[in-house]
Amino acid sequence: MNTLQDIHGTTVMVCPPDGPLLLGERDATDLIGEGTYNGATWVAVPVERFAEDFFWLSTRMAGDIVQKFAQYRLGLVVLGDISAHLEASSALRDFVRECNRGTQVWFVADTEALAARLAP
């Protein structure tokens, strides 16, 4: 069950790691709808919830999901260790680096790192 957390005055909907996989735009839209309904500014999704294809940029899954969140102006946090995926793909490393420079999509190791990003 997704939970709402107030982190430094920002409402974050945190998804549990054991929920259904995020397989594409339709699943992203479901999370966006729930997050928006609950007043969240960010949705934090554990790495375990993403299909492997998300981490292979050639599949366009990551781009489609990120675009959907951007379209609805809801932040997406990919929560967890993706080091194995980063080692396998320089394109993914570049994508993650660019995302983390922005204000729409972040890749963070844990909720403590997320709290640090959201700190005033």
RAKA-V530094 format. One record per helix or strand of 2 or more residues. SS is the DSSP state (hx for helix, st for strand). FROM is the first residue (numbers start at 1). TO is the last residue. If there is no record, write none. Layout:
BEGIN
{{SS/FROM/TO} {SS/FROM/TO}}
END
This chain:
BEGIN
{{st/3/7} {st/10/14} {hx/25/37} {st/42/46} {hx/47/49} {hx/52/55} {hx/57/59} {hx/61/71} {st/75/79} {hx/83/88} {hx/90/101} {st/105/108} {hx/111/118}}
END
